Amino acid sequence: MAGEPRLITLAISPFNELARWGLERAGIGYREERQALVWHVIASRRAGGKGTTPVLIADGEVLAESTDIVEWANDQPGARRRLYPEGPGRDEARALVAHYVEDLGPESRRVIWGYLVNEPTLAARYWRQGVSAGPRRAQPWLLRIGKVGVRRALGLSQRAVEAAPGRVRAVFDEVAERLSDGRPHLIGDELTVADIAFAAMASPAILPSHGYPARMPSPEEFPESIAATIRDLRAHPAGAFALRLYRDER
């Protein structure tokens, strides 16, 4: 590899977390460049991305989707661990990753962002972690002026926000059913990208207090209705599984 890959991220994001965890699990070194929320749109486009993060720049190649980044990490000659099972299991893992990324991650974010979009001071406290001094100071202001854009980007209509907890639970129920036979992981006996993708996509709705590479808000910082939803999702068998992965595998 010609030089250390650069990974442009947000401190807290299910999609950024999938990329980070996948790279680290595969043993691929990288330099993380955290951005302030809203400012990340500019940083992404400057790097050749689409205005979203994560963006990985490696050997002149730009990967702007978390799913592409974990497949790239898996296929590197220097990878210490493979993220995808061999043979037919790879297709199963790829299908599960796509499902969690498309159907869980966006809904999981809405569980907390329906409130955070109107609370820039609280959001800035956590989303400016690891950000350079200028954007760090500007983060509350960026969130205030970018409120409409954040609302649009995350799909925070009232209807979507109200539906999000139920949609998260539906995916959690699927995962709990898959785990009901006592298996330790979603595919086989070893941690795979399917487990990583599920835990990462669930993270905004369960707010792990251990293992996540940035400090998460606590449920108590939200109104009781949202805090109760987070506690309920943590107690769900699938939520408990995700928290175990963060505690023991991350």
Contacts in CASP RR format, 6 or more apart in sequence:
PFRMAT RR
TARGET T0000
AUTHOR 0000-0000-0000
METHOD contacts of the structure
MODEL  1
MAGEPRLITLAISPFNELARWGLERAGIGYREERQALVWHVIASRRAGGK
GTTPVLIADGEVLAESTDIVEWANDQPGARRRLYPEGPGRDEARALVAHY
VEDLGPESRRVIWGYLVNEPTLAARYWRQGVSAGPRRAQPWLLRIGKVGV
RRALGLSQRAVEAAPGRVRAVFDEVAERLSDGRPHLIGDELTVADIAFAA
MASPAILPSHGYPARMPSPEEFPESIAATIRDLRAHPAGAFALRLYRDER
1 58 0 8 1.000
1 59 0 8 1.000
1 76 0 8 1.000
2 59 0 8 1.000
2 60 0 8 1.000
3 58 0 8 1.000
3 59 0 8 1.000
4 29 0 8 1.000
4 30 0 8 1.000
4 31 0 8 1.000
5 23 0 8 1.000
5 28 0 8 1.000
5 29 0 8 1.000
5 30 0 8 1.000
5 31 0 8 1.000
5 56 0 8 1.000
5 57 0 8 1.000
5 58 0 8 1.000
5 59 0 8 1.000
6 30 0 8 1.000
6 31 0 8 1.000
6 33 0 8 1.000
6 47 0 8 1.000
6 56 0 8 1.000
6 57 0 8 1.000
6 58 0 8 1.000
7 19 0 8 1.000
7 20 0 8 1.000
7 23 0 8 1.000
7 30 0 8 1.000
7 31 0 8 1.000
7 32 0 8 1.000
7 33 0 8 1.000
7 54 0 8 1.000
7 55 0 8 1.000
7 56 0 8 1.000
7 57 0 8 1.000
7 69 0 8 1.000
8 33 0 8 1.000
8 35 0 8 1.000
8 40 0 8 1.000
8 43 0 8 1.000
8 44 0 8 1.000
8 47 0 8 1.000
8 53 0 8 1.000
8 54 0 8 1.000
8 55 0 8 1.000
8 56 0 8 1.000
8 57 0 8 1.000
9 16 0 8 1.000
9 19 0 8 1.000
9 20 0 8 1.000
9 32 0 8 1.000
9 33 0 8 1.000
9 34 0 8 1.000
9 35 0 8 1.000
9 53 0 8 1.000
9 54 0 8 1.000
10 16 0 8 1.000
10 34 0 8 1.000
10 35 0 8 1.000
10 37 0 8 1.000
10 40 0 8 1.000
10 53 0 8 1.000
10 127 0 8 1.000
11 34 0 8 1.000
11 126 0 8 1.000
11 127 0 8 1.000
11 128 0 8 1.000
11 129 0 8 1.000
11 130 0 8 1.000
11 131 0 8 1.000
11 214 0 8 1.000
12 126 0 8 1.000
12 127 0 8 1.000
12 129 0 8 1.000
12 203 0 8 1.000
12 204 0 8 1.000
12 212 0 8 1.000
12 214 0 8 1.000
12 216 0 8 1.000
13 53 0 8 1.000
13 54 0 8 1.000
14 104 0 8 1.000
14 105 0 8 1.000
14 108 0 8 1.000
14 109 0 8 1.000
14 200 0 8 1.000
14 201 0 8 1.000
14 202 0 8 1.000
14 203 0 8 1.000
14 204 0 8 1.000
15 52 0 8 1.000
15 53 0 8 1.000
15 54 0 8 1.000
15 66 0 8 1.000
15 101 0 8 1.000
15 105 0 8 1.000
15 200 0 8 1.000
16 53 0 8 1.000
16 54 0 8 1.000
16 66 0 8 1.000
17 200 0 8 1.000
17 203 0 8 1.000
17 212 0 8 1.000
17 213 0 8 1.000
18 66 0 8 1.000
18 67 0 8 1.000
18 69 0 8 1.000
18 70 0 8 1.000
18 101 0 8 1.000
18 196 0 8 1.000
18 197 0 8 1.000
18 200 0 8 1.000
18 201 0 8 1.000
19 54 0 8 1.000
19 56 0 8 1.000
19 66 0 8 1.000
19 69 0 8 1.000
19 70 0 8 1.000
20 32 0 8 1.000
20 54 0 8 1.000
20 213 0 8 1.000
21 196 0 8 1.000
21 199 0 8 1.000
21 200 0 8 1.000
21 250 0 8 1.000
22 69 0 8 1.000
22 70 0 8 1.000
22 73 0 8 1.000
22 83 0 8 1.000
22 193 0 8 1.000
22 196 0 8 1.000
23 29 0 8 1.000
23 30 0 8 1.000
23 56 0 8 1.000
23 69 0 8 1.000
23 70 0 8 1.000
23 73 0 8 1.000
25 73 0 8 1.000
25 81 0 8 1.000
25 83 0 8 1.000
25 191 0 8 1.000
25 196 0 8 1.000
26 70 0 8 1.000
26 73 0 8 1.000
26 74 0 8 1.000
26 76 0 8 1.000
26 79 0 8 1.000
26 80 0 8 1.000
26 81 0 8 1.000
26 82 0 8 1.000
26 83 0 8 1.000
27 73 0 8 1.000
27 78 0 8 1.000
27 79 0 8 1.000
27 80 0 8 1.000
27 81 0 8 1.000
28 73 0 8 1.000
28 76 0 8 1.000
28 78 0 8 1.000
28 79 0 8 1.000
30 56 0 8 1.000
30 58 0 8 1.000
33 43 0 8 1.000
34 129 0 8 1.000
34 130 0 8 1.000
34 131 0 8 1.000
35 43 0 8 1.000
35 44 0 8 1.000
35 53 0 8 1.000
35 131 0 8 1.000
35 135 0 8 1.000
36 127 0 8 1.000
36 128 0 8 1.000
36 131 0 8 1.000
36 135 0 8 1.000
36 136 0 8 1.000
36 138 0 8 1.000
36 139 0 8 1.000
36 142 0 8 1.000
37 123 0 8 1.000
37 124 0 8 1.000
37 127 0 8 1.000
37 139 0 8 1.000
37 142 0 8 1.000
37 143 0 8 1.000
37 150 0 8 1.000
38 142 0 8 1.000
38 143 0 8 1.000
38 145 0 8 1.000
38 146 0 8 1.000
38 149 0 8 1.000
38 150 0 8 1.000
39 135 0 8 1.000
39 138 0 8 1.000
39 142 0 8 1.000
40 51 0 8 1.000
40 52 0 8 1.000
40 53 0 8 1.000
41 51 0 8 1.000
41 52 0 8 1.000
42 51 0 8 1.000
43 53 0 8 1.000
44 50 0 8 1.000
44 51 0 8 1.000
44 52 0 8 1.000
44 53 0 8 1.000
44 55 0 8 1.000
44 64 0 8 1.000
45 51 0 8 1.000
47 55 0 8 1.000
47 57 0 8 1.000
47 62 0 8 1.000
48 55 0 8 1.000
48 57 0 8 1.000
48 62 0 8 1.000
48 64 0 8 1.000
49 55 0 8 1.000
49 62 0 8 1.000
49 64 0 8 1.000
50 64 0 8 1.000
51 64 0 8 1.000
52 64 0 8 1.000
54 64 0 8 1.000
54 66 0 8 1.000
54 69 0 8 1.000
55 62 0 8 1.000
55 63 0 8 1.000
55 64 0 8 1.000
56 62 0 8 1.000
56 63 0 8 1.000
56 64 0 8 1.000
56 69 0 8 1.000
56 72 0 8 1.000
58 72 0 8 1.000
61 72 0 8 1.000
63 69 0 8 1.000
63 72 0 8 1.000
66 101 0 8 1.000
67 97 0 8 1.000
67 98 0 8 1.000
67 101 0 8 1.000
70 83 0 8 1.000
70 97 0 8 1.000
70 193 0 8 1.000
70 196 0 8 1.000
70 197 0 8 1.000
71 84 0 8 1.000
73 79 0 8 1.000
73 83 0 8 1.000
74 82 0 8 1.000
74 83 0 8 1.000
74 84 0 8 1.000
74 193 0 8 1.000
83 93 0 8 1.000
83 192 0 8 1.000
83 193 0 8 1.000
83 196 0 8 1.000
84 90 0 8 1.000
84 93 0 8 1.000
84 94 0 8 1.000
84 192 0 8 1.000
84 193 0 8 1.000
85 92 0 8 1.000
85 93 0 8 1.000
85 187 0 8 1.000
85 188 0 8 1.000
85 192 0 8 1.000
89 187 0 8 1.000
92 187 0 8 1.000
92 194 0 8 1.000
93 187 0 8 1.000
93 192 0 8 1.000
93 193 0 8 1.000
93 194 0 8 1.000
96 186 0 8 1.000
96 187 0 8 1.000
96 194 0 8 1.000
96 197 0 8 1.000
96 198 0 8 1.000
97 193 0 8 1.000
97 194 0 8 1.000
97 197 0 8 1.000
99 171 0 8 1.000
100 171 0 8 1.000
100 194 0 8 1.000
100 197 0 8 1.000
100 198 0 8 1.000
100 200 0 8 1.000
100 201 0 8 1.000
101 197 0 8 1.000
101 201 0 8 1.000
103 167 0 8 1.000
103 171 0 8 1.000
104 168 0 8 1.000
104 171 0 8 1.000
104 198 0 8 1.000
104 201 0 8 1.000
104 202 0 8 1.000
105 201 0 8 1.000
105 202 0 8 1.000
105 204 0 8 1.000
106 154 0 8 1.000
106 155 0 8 1.000
107 163 0 8 1.000
107 164 0 8 1.000
107 166 0 8 1.000
107 167 0 8 1.000
107 168 0 8 1.000
107 171 0 8 1.000
107 205 0 8 1.000
108 164 0 8 1.000
108 168 0 8 1.000
108 201 0 8 1.000
108 202 0 8 1.000
108 203 0 8 1.000
108 204 0 8 1.000
108 205 0 8 1.000
109 154 0 8 1.000
109 204 0 8 1.000
110 154 0 8 1.000
110 155 0 8 1.000
110 156 0 8 1.000
110 160 0 8 1.000
110 161 0 8 1.000
110 164 0 8 1.000
111 164 0 8 1.000
111 165 0 8 1.000
111 168 0 8 1.000
111 204 0 8 1.000
111 205 0 8 1.000
111 226 0 8 1.000
111 229 0 8 1.000
111 230 0 8 1.000
111 233 0 8 1.000
112 204 0 8 1.000
112 205 0 8 1.000
112 207 0 8 1.000
112 217 0 8 1.000
112 222 0 8 1.000
112 226 0 8 1.000
112 230 0 8 1.000
113 150 0 8 1.000
113 154 0 8 1.000
113 156 0 8 1.000
113 161 0 8 1.000
113 204 0 8 1.000
114 156 0 8 1.000
114 161 0 8 1.000
115 222 0 8 1.000
115 223 0 8 1.000
115 226 0 8 1.000
116 122 0 8 1.000
116 123 0 8 1.000
117 123 0 8 1.000
117 147 0 8 1.000
117 150 0 8 1.000
117 151 0 8 1.000
117 154 0 8 1.000
117 156 0 8 1.000
118 147 0 8 1.000
120 140 0 8 1.000
120 143 0 8 1.000
120 144 0 8 1.000
120 147 0 8 1.000
121 140 0 8 1.000
122 217 0 8 1.000
122 221 0 8 1.000
123 143 0 8 1.000
124 139 0 8 1.000
124 140 0 8 1.000
124 143 0 8 1.000
125 217 0 8 1.000
126 214 0 8 1.000
126 215 0 8 1.000
126 216 0 8 1.000
126 217 0 8 1.000
127 139 0 8 1.000
127 143 0 8 1.000
128 135 0 8 1.000
128 136 0 8 1.000
128 139 0 8 1.000
129 214 0 8 1.000
129 215 0 8 1.000
130 136 0 8 1.000
130 214 0 8 1.000
131 139 0 8 1.000
135 142 0 8 1.000
143 150 0 8 1.000
150 156 0 8 1.000
165 205 0 8 1.000
165 229 0 8 1.000
165 233 0 8 1.000
168 202 0 8 1.000
168 205 0 8 1.000
168 233 0 8 1.000
169 233 0 8 1.000
169 236 0 8 1.000
171 238 0 8 1.000
172 202 0 8 1.000
172 233 0 8 1.000
172 236 0 8 1.000
172 237 0 8 1.000
172 238 0 8 1.000
172 239 0 8 1.000
173 238 0 8 1.000
174 238 0 8 1.000
175 186 0 8 1.000
175 198 0 8 1.000
175 237 0 8 1.000
175 238 0 8 1.000
175 241 0 8 1.000
176 236 0 8 1.000
176 237 0 8 1.000
176 238 0 8 1.000
176 241 0 8 1.000
178 186 0 8 1.000
179 186 0 8 1.000
179 237 0 8 1.000
179 238 0 8 1.000
179 241 0 8 1.000
180 237 0 8 1.000
183 189 0 8 1.000
185 191 0 8 1.000
185 192 0 8 1.000
185 194 0 8 1.000
185 195 0 8 1.000
186 192 0 8 1.000
186 194 0 8 1.000
186 195 0 8 1.000
186 198 0 8 1.000
187 194 0 8 1.000
187 195 0 8 1.000
191 245 0 8 1.000
191 249 0 8 1.000
195 245 0 8 1.000
195 249 0 8 1.000
196 245 0 8 1.000
198 238 0 8 1.000
198 241 0 8 1.000
198 242 0 8 1.000
198 245 0 8 1.000
199 241 0 8 1.000
199 242 0 8 1.000
199 245 0 8 1.000
199 246 0 8 1.000
199 250 0 8 1.000
202 233 0 8 1.000
202 238 0 8 1.000
202 239 0 8 1.000
202 242 0 8 1.000
203 212 0 8 1.000
203 216 0 8 1.000
203 242 0 8 1.000
203 246 0 8 1.000
205 229 0 8 1.000
205 230 0 8 1.000
205 233 0 8 1.000
206 230 0 8 1.000
206 233 0 8 1.000
206 234 0 8 1.000
206 239 0 8 1.000
206 242 0 8 1.000
206 243 0 8 1.000
207 216 0 8 1.000
207 217 0 8 1.000
207 218 0 8 1.000
207 219 0 8 1.000
207 230 0 8 1.000
208 216 0 8 1.000
208 242 0 8 1.000
208 243 0 8 1.000
208 246 0 8 1.000
208 247 0 8 1.000
209 216 0 8 1.000
209 218 0 8 1.000
210 243 0 8 1.000
210 246 0 8 1.000
210 247 0 8 1.000
211 246 0 8 1.000
211 247 0 8 1.000
211 250 0 8 1.000
212 246 0 8 1.000
212 250 0 8 1.000
213 250 0 8 1.000
219 226 0 8 1.000
219 227 0 8 1.000
219 230 0 8 1.000
219 231 0 8 1.000
220 227 0 8 1.000
222 230 0 8 1.000
233 239 0 8 1.000
234 240 0 8 1.000
234 243 0 8 1.000
END
